[in-house]
Amino acid sequence: MVCGGFACSRNALCALNVVYVEGLFSSAWSILSNETKTELERRLDCCGLLNRSADPPAARAFQADFHVCPAKCKTLLGKDPRAKCLTCGEKMLEHSDEALKILGGVGLFFSFTEILGVWLAMRYRNQKDPRANPSAFL
């Protein structure tokens, strides 16, 4: 999906689907240090990146991350049966979805502003000057 310029920014933002963003998060998560992952889990109150139980290597990596997770939600899991500890991937996907919606709205605002500017330029471009001498040739 190639975009011809900034005018189609809304289309470019819509092209960032969940699969692409998950792949981006997965590749970034794999190169993070353990200290950074632990700090991220603590601050976001989440455990692990994404729970992909269908993929055995990913499931093992998630279990390893979950085992050392310092998040508060993990401590609540044993105490409250209704408690749910989201993965960091889910939390980051929610945040990125919200940010992309805002950016899409900003892109639409500027697109409509451009259309208004083109219409105004076409409307007033070839008007005669009312102060000009009508008997003068150009």
Secondary structure per residue as TSV (DSSP state, phi and psi in degrees):
chain	resnum	aa	ss	phi	psi
A	1	M	-	360.0	102.3
A	2	V	-	-105.1	135.3
A	3	C	-	-103.1	137.5
A	4	G	-	-79.5	-5.1
A	5	G	S	166.2	-168.6
A	6	F	G	-77.8	-13.5
A	7	A	G	-65.5	-26.5
A	8	C	G	-103.6	38.4
A	9	S	H	-63.5	-32.4
A	10	R	H	-63.7	-42.6
A	11	N	H	-65.6	-37.7
A	12	A	H	-66.0	-39.2
A	13	L	H	-68.7	-36.7
A	14	C	H	-69.4	-24.5
A	15	A	T	-72.6	-16.3
A	16	L	-	-78.9	81.4
A	17	N	-	-83.1	177.1
A	18	V	H	-62.8	-38.3
A	19	V	H	-63.7	-42.3
A	20	Y	H	-64.4	-44.6
A	21	V	H	-67.3	-39.1
A	22	E	H	-61.7	-41.6
A	23	G	H	-62.9	-39.6
A	24	L	H	-63.5	-45.6
A	25	F	H	-63.8	-41.6
A	26	S	H	-63.3	-42.9
A	27	S	H	-68.6	-35.6
A	28	A	H	-71.0	-39.2
A	29	W	H	-63.8	-36.5
A	30	S	H	-69.5	-23.6
A	31	I	H	-98.2	-3.0
A	32	L	S	-73.4	147.5
A	33	S	-	-74.9	161.7
A	34	N	H	-63.6	-33.7
A	35	E	H	-65.5	-41.0
A	36	T	H	-67.0	-42.1
A	37	K	H	-61.5	-44.0
A	38	T	H	-63.3	-42.8
A	39	E	H	-65.2	-39.9
A	40	L	H	-64.2	-43.8
A	41	E	H	-64.1	-38.6
A	42	R	H	-68.1	-44.7
A	43	R	H	-72.1	-37.6
A	44	L	H	-87.4	-8.3
A	45	D	T	56.3	58.1
A	46	C	-	-145.6	167.4
A	47	C	-	-132.6	128.8
A	48	G	S	72.2	171.8
A	49	L	S	-87.8	-73.6
A	50	L	-	-136.1	137.9
A	51	N	-	-90.1	95.3
A	52	R	-	-107.0	84.5
A	53	S	T	-72.5	-18.8
A	54	A	T	-73.5	-24.1
A	55	D	S	-103.6	106.2
A	56	P	H	-55.8	-43.6
A	57	P	H	-63.7	-38.7
A	58	A	H	-68.1	-36.8
A	59	A	H	-66.0	-39.7
A	60	R	H	-66.0	-40.5
A	61	A	H	-64.9	-39.7
A	62	F	H	-64.6	-43.1
A	63	Q	H	-63.3	-38.5
A	64	A	H	-65.3	-41.5
A	65	D	H	-65.8	-40.9
A	66	F	H	-66.9	-34.1
A	67	H	H	-63.5	-36.9
A	68	V	T	-102.0	12.9
A	69	C	-	-70.2	128.8
A	70	P	-	-96.7	11.4
A	71	A	-	-68.2	150.7
A	72	K	H	-67.4	-32.4
A	73	C	H	-64.0	-29.2
A	74	K	H	-67.5	-37.3
A	75	T	H	-70.2	-27.1
A	76	L	H	-77.5	-19.6
A	77	L	H	-60.5	-38.8
A	78	G	H	-76.0	-24.2
A	79	K	H	-92.4	-38.9
A	80	D	-	-118.4	119.0
A	81	P	T	-68.2	-19.8
A	82	R	T	-88.8	-7.3
A	83	A	-	-67.2	144.2
A	84	K	-	-134.8	131.4
A	85	C	-	-107.5	108.0
A	86	L	-	-72.3	154.3
A	87	T	-	-79.3	157.7
A	88	C	H	-65.9	-31.4
A	89	G	H	-62.5	-42.5
A	90	E	H	-63.1	-43.8
A	91	K	H	-64.5	-42.2
A	92	M	H	-69.5	-33.3
A	93	L	H	-65.5	-40.5
A	94	E	H	-61.1	-45.0
A	95	H	H	-66.3	-43.1
A	96	S	H	-67.9	-34.3
A	97	D	H	-63.5	-43.2
A	98	E	H	-63.9	-43.5
A	99	A	H	-65.0	-39.4
A	100	L	H	-68.6	-33.5
A	101	K	H	-65.2	-41.7
A	102	I	H	-64.1	-45.1
A	103	L	H	-64.0	-35.4
A	104	G	H	-64.6	-39.7
A	105	G	H	-65.0	-40.6
A	106	V	H	-64.1	-42.2
A	107	G	H	-61.7	-41.6
A	108	L	H	-64.9	-39.5
A	109	F	H	-58.5	-48.0
A	110	F	H	-69.9	-30.5
A	111	S	H	-64.7	-45.5
A	112	F	H	-67.9	-32.8
A	113	T	H	-64.3	-39.9
A	114	E	H	-63.4	-42.7
A	115	I	H	-62.5	-42.1
A	116	L	H	-62.1	-41.4
A	117	G	H	-63.2	-40.3
A	118	V	H	-65.5	-43.2
A	119	W	H	-62.9	-43.9
A	120	L	H	-63.9	-39.9
A	121	A	H	-64.3	-42.0
A	122	M	H	-69.3	-35.9
A	123	R	H	-68.7	-43.2
A	124	Y	H	-104.7	3.1
A	125	R	T	-68.3	-44.5
A	126	N	T	-106.5	26.1
A	127	Q	-	-78.3	148.3
A	128	K	-	-79.6	149.5
A	129	D	-	-79.0	119.7
A	130	P	T	-68.0	-19.1
A	131	R	T	-86.2	-8.8
A	132	A	S	-72.4	153.1
A	133	N	-	-75.5	118.2
A	134	P	T	-67.9	-23.5
A	135	S	T	-84.6	-12.6
A	136	A	S	-79.8	138.8
A	137	F	-	-90.8	107.6
A	138	L	-	48.2	360.0
